[in-house]
Amino acid sequence: MQLEGKVALVTGGRQGIGAAIVQRFELEGAKVVTCGRGARPSNMAPNIDWVQADVSCTKQMAKLKNHVVTHYSALDVLVNNAGVQIEKTLVDTSDEDWDLLMGANAKGVFNAIRSLLPIMTSGGSIINMGSVSGSTADPGLALYNASKAFVHGLTRSVAVDHGPNVRCNAICPGWIMTAMSDSAFAVARNPAAAKQDALARHPTGRFGTPADIANMALWLAGRESQFVTGQLFTVDGGLTAASPLNPSLF
Amino acid sequence: MADEKIFTEHLKRRVAVVTGGCGGIGQAICRRFTNEGAQVIAADVAPMPEALQASVYYFYHDVTSEQSAQDLMAFVVQKFGHLDVLVNAAGIEIEKTIEETSLDEWQRIFAINVTGTFLTSKYGVPLMRKKGAGSIINFGSYDGFIADPSLAAYCATKGAVHALTKAMACDYGKENIRVNAICPGFVATLMLENFFGDSGDIESLKQEVRDIHPLRRYGTPDDMANLVNWLAGDEARYASGALWVLDGGLTAQVQQMKL
């Protein structure tokens, strides 16, 4: 029970990585609040506190903060997980795409930290969701890549400006099996072959699972990482330790 | 990439030593330095190519030997009095995993790629100090950041060169001696030919690897010489301790899944 008695807020806990983090934090004894744009998911465990809130909206984040203060008085762990991915190159991207993607991935992280950091306990931990795509580019994901680089930069700034009170780190997932990655394979010419090829590029021989990311989030949330701040933690099965050459060629 | 170059002679009267100066990239650097007005010494264990003989000095230099480094710098002092630019371009590659690599092979690649950079710089720095300025350009590789399969010892030597570059920049910056490393990707040289080997459908392989590059071509020795030339000169006077990746965009990408 590594998070016994702690209060944790995970944005975007409806599905995928967010849902895995919510579940794990709850198992480790935390009181978990999560939020999303829609209504409470029907399959969500009853002891998880769902708040309908859009991270891109400043007012809704202020309301979320009031909710946390009213019900829990303070916050120990904030996980900025909410995010969207749009598969477009820069010239194909519309203003609406920009607003949606940057609203969630960039402004959302800014909004959540700005609103919630003042109610965090001393020794609190903020965990942002960066990406391997924030350091090296995935094709056809221009704004997504850029938004994750923003998250990486903001992570360092928050760590520098708001230590020693809180720590702030980012996790950079690689290919995690979620609805988001399935949609990437769905556009492949040959989805099955694409999946095989992608697998061959992982030294660990498998894709990541949301639980792999939750493991890292738990470590960053807990006391084991109390000297760790301002850093990016890549959890990608070794993908980006190798060069972009196709390993099957050699 | 046949572009008409206008040489500004910005290295006029500068003295430059290029280790591995007779290799593919080394020759291009020697040629460019000469065109920019420098006095160039190609320091290599390989013999001088005929094309360079008229314009470049040659010194037999085994980068793994301390005596050889001392002899080389004694020659430079006697001939020119000081040294402005040192390019540590000598290097080898071993295509093996750590289990396949013998201790002798491991020690040999470290002796050339790492100890060679150390020794030639160690005896070159005092000659730069004489002049009150200098530029050292080491050869790293993107393999010093991320790995290619079956190049374990090579990757390790290049990581060592990157760290050594920063350490040297840190120690000698106050004496106006700048130290940088260029980190090439795939450059069309004999080393690359050896890497591709000679069995199977080499042409398709070459084409496939080429097409993974955002610029859709391999680098040329002249591409490397362009950056080395800039780092050698006064335009780069504030550049030090940096690793300059020059790979046609290859490592700007996450691995390119075949979607």
Interface residues (C-beta under 8 A of the other chain):
Chain A: V132 S133 T136 A137 D138 P139 G174 A184 F185 V187 A188 R189 A193 A194 D197 A198 R201 L239 T240 A241 A242 S243 P244 L245 N246 P247 L249 F250
Chain B: Y142 D143 I146 A147 D148 P149 S150 L205 E208 V209 I212 L250 T251 A252 Q253 V254 Q255 Q256 M257 K258 L259
